[in-house]
Amino acid sequence: MPFYTANDGCKLYYSEEGTGVPVIALAGLTRNGADFDYVAPHLSVRLIRPDYRGRGQSDWAEPETYSIPQEAADVLSLMDHLGLEKAAILGTSRGGLIAMVLAATVKDRLIGVALNDIGPEIADAGIDFIKAYIGRNPMQKTYAEAAVARENFMSSFKDVPKERWLQEVEAHYKETPDGLVIRYDPKLRDAVLAAGTQPTPDLWPLFDALAGLPIALVRGANSNLLTVETADEMTRRRPDMLRADVPDRGHVPFLDEPQALDVLQSWLEALE
């Protein structure tokens, strides 16, 4: 299996498939490369999917390194490992924040950024939702039970096939004799809660750092993390930003919805 070594020696996993424009797909906070299983068949690109430190198949590390600046450095280490001078970023939630940090620090290594339900302002409701579950194993004992619970819990999503919810829980939990276990280091919770005790930084300069790069925004119309007001301000600042507000989706869209695919395809054409 493909691994690379971060600047502090942590061994990190990635996968890649396809040919063409290199697109590094960065997952949500607690998630992994499986986030992009649904959209991958629709993208004619060289799709590179890393697992962050402490998540998926990557090594666990010291909790204080579970930070956006370190994870951005890990992306650069991956690019160096692959010999990539430049790449595009498709960032879901946390991955979009990492993309904006990269734009603010090493913009010359980016060719474009697509953001999935993330912006420079994060709604309190979304943060509270994350704090409620992060670092904790689900109460359900089997994938089947968890899929039903997830369907009921994710009330901001409508008309999602039951098979999709089962696919979700299989990607993000391990089924063991003692029940389901999260596929990431539980100490990620410590890092997130510690970060929450610090003053909230102004992230708009990071978004503004995307100037000159082709950008796209996919937003769940029912998102509790990216408000329509923030998305509208992003559009005001970047009138050329490609945008889709996906109906019947919360945080985050799966990215294989027709509206999301249309925007991503237009974004890929802009990269070329």
C-alpha positions as a Python dict, from the first residue, in 0.01 Angstrom:
ca = {
    (1, 'M'): (0, 0, 0),
    (2, 'P'): (126, 354, -76),
    (3, 'F'): (259, 551, 216),
    (4, 'Y'): (473, 860, 249),
    (5, 'T'): (655, 1021, 541),
    (6, 'A'): (562, 1360, 681),
    (7, 'N'): (818, 1619, 787),
    (8, 'D'): (803, 1493, 1147),
    (9, 'G'): (837, 1125, 1054),
    (10, 'C'): (469, 1030, 1072),
    (11, 'K'): (378, 760, 815),
    (12, 'L'): (73, 862, 613),
    (13, 'Y'): (-143, 668, 369),
    (14, 'Y'): (-271, 781, 30),
    (15, 'S'): (-430, 631, -278),
    (16, 'E'): (-428, 750, -637),
    (17, 'E'): (-615, 660, -952),
    (18, 'G'): (-667, 792, -1303),
    (19, 'T'): (-466, 1024, -1522),
    (20, 'G'): (-473, 1389, -1614),
    (21, 'V'): (-488, 1695, -1395),
    (22, 'P'): (-368, 1607, -1042),
    (23, 'V'): (-646, 1669, -791),
    (24, 'I'): (-574, 1611, -423),
    (25, 'A'): (-900, 1528, -245),
    (26, 'L'): (-895, 1631, 121),
    (27, 'A'): (-1161, 1482, 346),
    (28, 'G'): (-1364, 1609, 640),
    (29, 'L'): (-1237, 1639, 995),
    (30, 'T'): (-1285, 1281, 1118),
    (31, 'R'): (-1305, 1117, 780),
    (32, 'N'): (-1073, 967, 521),
    (33, 'G'): (-1026, 915, 149),
    (34, 'A'): (-1348, 715, 131),
    (35, 'D'): (-1526, 1053, 141),
    (36, 'F'): (-1474, 1067, -234),
    (37, 'D'): (-1589, 718, -330),
    (38, 'Y'): (-1913, 856, -471),
    (39, 'V'): (-1764, 1127, -691),
    (40, 'A'): (-1448, 946, -802),
    (41, 'P'): (-1611, 754, -1091),
    (42, 'H'): (-1729, 1086, -1238),
    (43, 'L'): (-1390, 1262, -1240),
    (44, 'S'): (-1150, 1219, -1531),
    (45, 'V'): (-844, 1331, -1335),
    (46, 'R'): (-549, 1193, -1145),
    (47, 'L'): (-729, 1167, -813),
    (48, 'I'): (-505, 1154, -506),
    (49, 'R'): (-670, 1078, -173),
    (50, 'P'): (-462, 1106, 146),
    (51, 'D'): (-573, 1000, 491),
    (52, 'Y'): (-484, 1268, 744),
    (53, 'R'): (-259, 1175, 1035),
    (54, 'G'): (-463, 993, 1296),
    (55, 'R'): (-733, 899, 1047),
    (56, 'G'): (-802, 607, 817),
    (57, 'Q'): (-493, 401, 743),
    (58, 'S'): (-241, 668, 846),
    (59, 'D'): (-40, 648, 1167),
    (60, 'W'): (-169, 813, 1482),
    (61, 'A'): (42, 1101, 1612),
    (62, 'E'): (62, 1341, 1902),
    (63, 'P'): (-276, 1517, 1938),
    (64, 'E'): (-117, 1860, 1916),
    (65, 'T'): (-17, 1778, 1557),
    (66, 'Y'): (-380, 1726, 1460),
    (67, 'S'): (-391, 2082, 1337),
    (68, 'I'): (-468, 2249, 1006),
    (69, 'P'): (-116, 2398, 964),
    (70, 'Q'): (43, 2054, 1017),
    (71, 'E'): (-206, 1886, 787),
    (72, 'A'): (-130, 2149, 522),
    (73, 'A'): (240, 2068, 563),
    (74, 'D'): (152, 1700, 520),
    (75, 'V'): (-14, 1780, 186),
    (76, 'L'): (306, 1949, 71),
    (77, 'S'): (507, 1645, 180),
    (78, 'L'): (275, 1429, -28),
    (79, 'M'): (318, 1655, -331),
    (80, 'D'): (695, 1637, -292),
    (81, 'H'): (675, 1259, -254),
    (82, 'L'): (482, 1237, -582),
    (83, 'G'): (700, 1492, -759),
    (84, 'L'): (408, 1730, -810),
    (85, 'E'): (504, 2091, -859),
    (86, 'K'): (137, 2195, -867),
    (87, 'A'): (-201, 2038, -798),
    (88, 'A'): (-565, 2130, -757),
    (89, 'I'): (-741, 2074, -425),
    (90, 'L'): (-1091, 1938, -376),
    (91, 'G'): (-1153, 2005, -9),
    (92, 'T'): (-1448, 1878, 192),
    (93, 'S'): (-1507, 2074, 513),
    (94, 'R'): (-1171, 2056, 700),
    (95, 'G'): (-1007, 1986, 365),
    (96, 'G'): (-1129, 2320, 234),
    (97, 'L'): (-976, 2503, 528),
    (98, 'I'): (-646, 2328, 455),
    (99, 'A'): (-676, 2437, 92),
    (100, 'M'): (-720, 2800, 197),
    (101, 'V'): (-414, 2780, 422),
    (102, 'L'): (-215, 2645, 129),
    (103, 'A'): (-340, 2931, -88),
    (104, 'A'): (-222, 3180, 174),
    (105, 'T'): (120, 3022, 215),
    (106, 'V'): (223, 2835, -103),
    (107, 'K'): (-18, 2961, -366),
    (108, 'D'): (234, 2893, -643),
    (109, 'R'): (178, 2520, -589),
    (110, 'L'): (-197, 2535, -650),
    (111, 'I'): (-383, 2541, -980),
    (112, 'G'): (-733, 2566, -835),
    (113, 'V'): (-954, 2492, -534),
    (114, 'A'): (-1302, 2344, -499),
    (115, 'L'): (-1468, 2378, -159),
    (116, 'N'): (-1731, 2133, -37),
    (117, 'D'): (-1959, 2298, 221),
    (118, 'I'): (-1695, 2510, 386),
    (119, 'G'): (-1606, 2877, 396),
    (120, 'P'): (-1422, 3133, 608),
    (121, 'E'): (-1703, 3151, 865),
    (122, 'I'): (-1824, 2837, 1045),
    (123, 'A'): (-2167, 2846, 1204),
    (124, 'D'): (-2186, 2771, 1575),
    (125, 'A'): (-2457, 2510, 1513),
    (126, 'G'): (-2217, 2312, 1297),
    (127, 'I'): (-1938, 2334, 1554),
    (128, 'D'): (-2168, 2218, 1833),
    (129, 'F'): (-2283, 1927, 1619),
    (130, 'I'): (-1921, 1816, 1565),
    (131, 'K'): (-1833, 1845, 1934),
    (132, 'A'): (-2125, 1619, 2022),
    (133, 'Y'): (-1987, 1316, 1838),
    (134, 'I'): (-1615, 1357, 1779),
    (135, 'G'): (-1391, 1098, 1942),
    (136, 'R'): (-1679, 874, 2049),
    (137, 'N'): (-1777, 532, 1924),
    (138, 'P'): (-2140, 497, 1814),
    (139, 'M'): (-2386, 325, 2046),
    (140, 'Q'): (-2496, 87, 1772),
    (141, 'K'): (-2329, -253, 1757),
    (142, 'T'): (-2360, -337, 1386),
    (143, 'Y'): (-2334, -161, 1053),
    (144, 'A'): (-2702, -227, 987),
    (145, 'E'): (-2808, -64, 1315),
    (146, 'A'): (-2579, 231, 1258),
    (147, 'A'): (-2709, 288, 905),
    (148, 'V'): (-3066, 316, 1034),
    (149, 'A'): (-2956, 549, 1314),
    (150, 'R'): (-2760, 765, 1072),
    (151, 'E'): (-3056, 798, 837),
    (152, 'N'): (-3273, 915, 1127),
    (153, 'F'): (-3005, 1141, 1274),
    (154, 'M'): (-2914, 1317, 950),
    (155, 'S'): (-3250, 1488, 916),
    (156, 'S'): (-3105, 1758, 688),
    (157, 'F'): (-3064, 1495, 414),
    (158, 'K'): (-3364, 1381, 210),
    (159, 'D'): (-3414, 1106, -46),
    (160, 'V'): (-3088, 924, 28),
    (161, 'P'): (-3096, 552, -59),
    (162, 'K'): (-3059, 324, 241),
    (163, 'E'): (-2760, 163, 70),
    (164, 'R'): (-2579, 497, 83),
    (165, 'W'): (-2615, 521, 461),
    (166, 'L'): (-2480, 167, 494),
    (167, 'Q'): (-2186, 260, 271),
    (168, 'E'): (-2121, 563, 491),
    (169, 'V'): (-2102, 373, 819),
    (170, 'E'): (-1887, 98, 665),
    (171, 'A'): (-1638, 362, 552),
    (172, 'H'): (-1613, 540, 884),
    (173, 'Y'): (-1646, 266, 1146),
    (174, 'K'): (-1488, -74, 1205),
    (175, 'E'): (-1720, -355, 1308),
    (176, 'T'): (-1572, -554, 1600),
    (177, 'P'): (-1705, -818, 1840),
    (178, 'D'): (-1747, -539, 2094),
    (179, 'G'): (-1933, -308, 1859),
    (180, 'L'): (-1847, -32, 1614),
    (181, 'V'): (-1522, 163, 1649),
    (182, 'I'): (-1431, 493, 1485),
    (183, 'R'): (-1159, 482, 1217),
    (184, 'Y'): (-954, 762, 1371),
    (185, 'D'): (-762, 846, 1685),
    (186, 'P'): (-1009, 934, 1965),
    (187, 'K'): (-759, 1197, 2082),
    (188, 'L'): (-861, 1405, 1781),
    (189, 'R'): (-1137, 1519, 2016),
    (190, 'D'): (-877, 1667, 2252),
    (191, 'A'): (-719, 1863, 1969),
    (192, 'V'): (-1051, 2000, 1846),
    (193, 'L'): (-1172, 2101, 2192),
    (194, 'A'): (-838, 2264, 2271),
    (195, 'A'): (-856, 2464, 1949),
    (196, 'G'): (-1205, 2576, 2049),
    (197, 'T'): (-1070, 2747, 2361),
    (198, 'Q'): (-866, 2987, 2147),
    (199, 'P'): (-1002, 3312, 1997),
    (200, 'T'): (-1168, 3251, 1662),
    (201, 'P'): (-935, 3378, 1390),
    (202, 'D'): (-1053, 3586, 1095),
    (203, 'L'): (-1042, 3342, 804),
    (204, 'W'): (-1155, 3580, 532),
    (205, 'P'): (-794, 3668, 439),
    (206, 'L'): (-742, 3297, 369),
    (207, 'F'): (-1039, 3295, 134),
    (208, 'D'): (-918, 3615, -30),
    (209, 'A'): (-582, 3441, -86),
    (210, 'L'): (-759, 3225, -347),
    (211, 'A'): (-763, 3529, -578),
    (212, 'G'): (-654, 3438, -928),
    (213, 'L'): (-722, 3065, -885),
    (214, 'P'): (-1024, 2892, -1040),
    (215, 'I'): (-1254, 2816, -747),
    (216, 'A'): (-1583, 2640, -695),
    (217, 'L'): (-1821, 2603, -403),
    (218, 'V'): (-2061, 2318, -340),
    (219, 'R'): (-2296, 2388, -50),
    (220, 'G'): (-2563, 2175, 109),
    (221, 'A'): (-2879, 2384, 100),
    (222, 'N'): (-2959, 2259, 453),
    (223, 'S'): (-2604, 2294, 586),
    (224, 'N'): (-2567, 2373, 956),
    (225, 'L'): (-2202, 2470, 908),
    (226, 'L'): (-2191, 2697, 601),
    (227, 'T'): (-2472, 2952, 610),
    (228, 'V'): (-2621, 3096, 294),
    (229, 'E'): (-2511, 3441, 415),
    (230, 'T'): (-2146, 3333, 426),
    (231, 'A'): (-2177, 3164, 87),
    (232, 'D'): (-2332, 3480, -57),
    (233, 'E'): (-2045, 3691, 77),
    (234, 'M'): (-1800, 3447, -81),
    (235, 'T'): (-1983, 3494, -411),
    (236, 'R'): (-1976, 3872, -369),
    (237, 'R'): (-1600, 3866, -320),
    (238, 'R'): (-1549, 3620, -603),
    (239, 'P'): (-1822, 3675, -863),
    (240, 'D'): (-1643, 3427, -1089),
    (241, 'M'): (-1672, 3148, -831),
    (242, 'L'): (-1865, 2850, -960),
    (243, 'R'): (-2136, 2760, -711),
    (244, 'A'): (-2402, 2499, -646),
    (245, 'D'): (-2645, 2490, -355),
    (246, 'V'): (-2749, 2125, -348),
    (247, 'P'): (-3111, 2074, -238),
    (248, 'D'): (-3199, 1816, 28),
    (249, 'R'): (-2841, 1801, 153),
    (250, 'G'): (-2685, 1917, 478),
    (251, 'H'): (-2320, 1906, 580),
    (252, 'V'): (-2174, 1767, 358),
    (253, 'P'): (-2305, 1686, 7),
    (254, 'F'): (-2185, 1353, -128),
    (255, 'L'): (-2062, 1532, -447),
    (256, 'D'): (-2229, 1294, -690),
    (257, 'E'): (-2549, 1499, -691),
    (258, 'P'): (-2619, 1645, -1041),
    (259, 'Q'): (-2574, 2004, -921),
    (260, 'A'): (-2239, 1923, -761),
    (261, 'L'): (-2116, 1730, -1064),
    (262, 'D'): (-2207, 2016, -1300),
    (263, 'V'): (-2006, 2264, -1094),
    (264, 'L'): (-1709, 2032, -1052),
    (265, 'Q'): (-1699, 1957, -1424),
    (266, 'S'): (-1700, 2330, -1505),
    (267, 'W'): (-1426, 2383, -1247),
    (268, 'L'): (-1211, 2111, -1402),
    (269, 'E'): (-1255, 2270, -1742),
    (270, 'A'): (-1142, 2603, -1595),
    (271, 'L'): (-826, 2436, -1460),
    (272, 'E'): (-726, 2340, -1813),
}
